[in-house]
Amino acid sequence: MLQVQDLKKSYKHIEVIKGVQLQVQEGEIVAITGASGAGKSTLLQILGTLDRADSGTISINNTQISTLSSNQLAKFRNQTLGFIFQFHNLLPEFTALENVSLPAIIKGIDMKSANKKAIDLLETVGLSHRLLHKPNQLSGGEQQRVAVARALINDPKIIFADEPSGNLDSKNASELHQLFLDLKHTRNQTFVIVTHNLDLAKLSDRWLTMADGLIYEK
């Protein structure tokens, strides 16, 4: 599903990513841990096409990312990738249903179909009773579940998650981790997760660690 070869990235002459090699199989949950400043979030931004590497290649679902124009890349990101961030990034003026539906509407799906799929996904993540609530009416755990449903709306080939449980208490973090496992088993969903949570890392199919701009098997 994901193949990375000799990926490098520097900022102001400081080499942050130093030749990363990585392969992720379909339906695999891969966790990446490491100290702050090790380059984990930078790597995830590049893998998720939100930033560009200086050199190296990334192939996602047999598509070479470097060959895509900016417009093609935006379309590819919308249709192929899902994202979950530590602080949810939900639009505050929109309901849970609207937040989840939006990427599908951007994709070109009609509103009725997008809303129907969003309702099904919110039910999947246990929030069928929160459809019309706005983010400030939801708990942190509920907001993150909305973010998971939003990430799933366009049936992504791979979901990139950056510290997804970093802002949650232990109970909500544990429930979120179980949700990831459920999605792997029910949807064969692929995840690449940057995390400091060792419990999540231990639950993953593979636990990698990043240090000095490189990735190592744990």
C-alpha positions in Angstrom: 0.0 0.0 0.0 2.9 2.4 0.9 6.5 2.1 -0.4 9.1 4.7 0.6 12.6 4.7 -0.8 15.6 6.9 0.4 13.4 9.8 1.6 15.3 12.9 2.6 14.2 16.3 3.9 16.1 19.3 5.2 15.1 22.6 6.7 17.6 25.5 6.7 20.5 23.1 6.0 19.4 20.8 8.9 18.7 17.3 7.7 15.6 16.1 9.4 14.8 13.0 7.3 18.0 11.2 6.3 17.1 8.4 3.9 14.0 6.7 5.3 13.0 3.3 3.8 9.5 2.1 4.6 6.9 -0.4 3.4 3.4 -0.8 4.7 1.1 -3.6 3.6 -2.7 -3.2 3.0 -4.7 -3.7 6.2 -1.6 -3.2 8.4 -1.4 -0.9 11.4 2.1 0.6 11.7 3.0 2.7 14.7 6.0 5.0 14.7 7.4 6.3 18.1 10.5 8.3 19.0 11.6 11.3 20.9 10.3 14.8 20.1 12.3 16.3 17.3 13.2 12.9 15.8 11.3 13.8 12.6 8.1 11.7 13.1 5.6 14.4 12.3 7.7 15.7 9.4 7.8 12.2 7.9 4.0 11.9 8.3 3.4 15.2 6.7 5.5 14.1 3.7 3.9 10.7 3.5 0.4 12.3 3.6 1.4 14.7 0.7 1.0 17.7 2.9 4.7 18.5 2.4 7.3 17.5 -0.2 10.5 15.7 0.3 13.8 17.0 -1.1 14.6 13.6 -2.7 13.4 10.0 -2.6 10.2 8.3 -3.8 6.8 7.6 -2.3 4.3 5.2 -3.8 0.8 4.9 -2.4 -1.5 2.4 -3.9 0.8 2.1 -6.9 0.8 5.9 -7.5 4.1 7.7 -7.6 3.4 10.9 -5.6 6.2 12.9 -7.1 4.7 12.7 -10.6 1.5 14.5 -9.6 0.8 18.2 -10.1 -0.5 20.3 -7.3 -4.1 19.9 -8.5 -3.7 16.1 -9.1 -2.2 15.8 -5.6 -5.1 17.6 -4.0 -7.5 15.3 -5.7 -5.4 12.2 -4.8 -5.3 13.3 -1.2 -9.1 13.8 -1.0 -9.9 10.5 -2.7 -7.2 8.2 -1.4 -5.9 9.4 2.0 -7.5 10.0 5.4 -6.1 12.1 8.2 -6.6 12.2 12.0 -4.8 14.9 14.0 -4.2 15.3 17.7 -6.5 18.3 18.0 -9.3 17.0 15.8 -9.3 20.0 13.3 -13.1 20.0 13.2 -14.9 23.1 11.8 -16.5 24.7 14.9 -19.5 26.1 13.0 -20.5 22.8 11.5 -22.3 19.8 13.2 -20.7 16.4 13.5 -22.7 15.3 10.5 -21.6 18.3 8.4 -17.9 17.8 9.4 -18.0 14.2 8.3 -19.9 14.8 5.1 -17.7 17.7 3.9 -14.8 15.7 2.3 -17.4 13.6 0.3 -19.1 16.7 -0.9 -15.7 18.1 -2.0 -15.1 14.9 -3.9 -18.3 15.5 -5.8 -20.8 13.3 -4.1 -24.3 14.7 -3.8 -25.3 16.0 -0.3 -28.0 13.4 0.3 -25.6 10.5 -0.4 -22.8 12.1 1.5 -25.0 12.6 4.5 -26.3 9.1 4.4 -22.8 7.7 4.4 -21.8 10.1 7.2 -24.7 9.0 9.3 -23.6 5.3 8.8 -20.0 6.2 9.8 -21.0 8.1 12.9 -23.1 5.1 13.9 -20.0 2.9 13.4 -18.0 5.1 15.7 -20.8 5.1 18.3 -22.1 8.7 17.7 -25.5 8.2 16.1 -27.0 10.2 19.0 -24.6 13.2 18.3 -25.3 13.9 14.6 -26.4 17.5 15.0 -24.0 18.5 17.8 -21.3 21.0 17.1 -17.7 20.3 18.3 -18.0 22.5 21.4 -20.9 20.3 22.5 -18.9 17.1 22.3 -16.3 15.7 24.6 -12.7 15.3 23.5 -13.2 11.6 22.9 -16.4 12.3 20.9 -14.6 14.9 18.8 -11.9 12.5 17.9 -14.4 9.9 16.9 -16.0 12.4 14.6 -12.5 13.0 13.1 -12.2 9.2 12.6 -15.5 9.1 10.8 -14.5 12.1 8.6 -11.2 10.3 7.8 -13.2 7.3 6.6 -15.9 9.1 4.5 -14.1 8.7 1.1 -13.0 5.1 1.8 -9.3 6.0 2.0 -6.6 3.4 1.1 -4.5 4.6 4.0 -5.1 6.8 7.1 -2.3 8.9 8.6 -2.7 9.7 12.2 -0.5 12.2 14.1 -0.7 11.6 17.9 -4.4 10.7 17.7 -4.8 9.9 21.4 -2.4 12.6 22.6 -5.1 14.9 23.8 -7.3 12.2 25.4 -7.6 10.7 28.9 -6.6 7.0 29.3 -10.2 5.7 28.9 -10.9 7.6 25.7 -7.5 6.8 24.4 -8.1 3.1 25.0 -11.5 3.3 23.3 -9.9 5.0 20.3 -7.2 2.4 20.0 -9.8 -0.3 20.0 -11.7 1.5 17.3 -8.6 1.4 15.1 -8.3 -2.3 15.6 -12.0 -2.8 14.8 -11.6 -0.8 11.6 -8.6 -2.9 10.6 -10.6 -6.1 11.1 -14.0 -4.9 9.6 -12.7 -2.7 6.8 -9.1 -4.0 6.3 -8.1 -0.4 7.0 -4.5 0.6 6.7 -3.0 3.0 9.3 0.3 4.7 9.8 0.3 6.3 13.3 2.8 8.6 14.9 2.4 8.3 18.6 4.0 8.7 22.0 1.4 6.2 23.4 3.3 2.9 23.9 0.0 1.1 24.6 -1.1 2.0 21.1 2.3 1.0 19.6 2.1 -2.4 21.3 -1.3 -3.1 19.8 -0.1 -2.3 16.3 1.0 -4.9 13.7 4.4 -3.3 13.6 6.1 -0.9 16.0 8.8 1.2 14.5 11.0 3.9 16.2 12.5 7.0 14.7 15.8 8.5 15.7 18.2 10.8 14.0 16.0 11.0 10.9 15.9 7.3 10.3 13.4 4.5 11.0 14.3 1.3 12.9 12.3 -1.8 13.7 11.4 -1.9 17.4 
